Amino acid sequence: QVQLVESGGGLVQAGGSLGLSCAASGNIFSINAMGWYRQAPGKQRELVAAITPGGSTNYADSVKGRFTISRDNAKNTVYLQMNSLKPEDTAVYYCNVQFLSGYNSWGQGTQVTVSS
């Protein structure tokens, strides 16, 4: 089985920065895309950013220019650098890993709170 362990969440003031990381362990085979989702209270989970094995990225319009997703394939790790944070970025952030088989694995979620 694959385990995804997230770290880096916390409380930050508006305009500040946080960096999230998600490390995969276990039976790691054929990882395809990796990404980050978030879910705020009362809202549906949404895709924040995704990255392909070749480094192609996709971002939600709300975070473009502020967030950067990256990955280290050798470490089976995906990162999300969040700059210029806004209160509306407050949510639980979940790491997601897609495999070539179509299987998906999810992290446990980490809370990001941005105060104004």
Secondary structure, 3 states (H helix, E strand, C coil): CEEEEEECCEEEECCCCEEEEEEEEECCCCEEEEEEEEECCCCCCEEEEEECCCCCEEECCCCCCCEEEEEEHHHCEEEEEECCCCHHHCEEEEEEEEECCCCEEECCCEEEEEEC
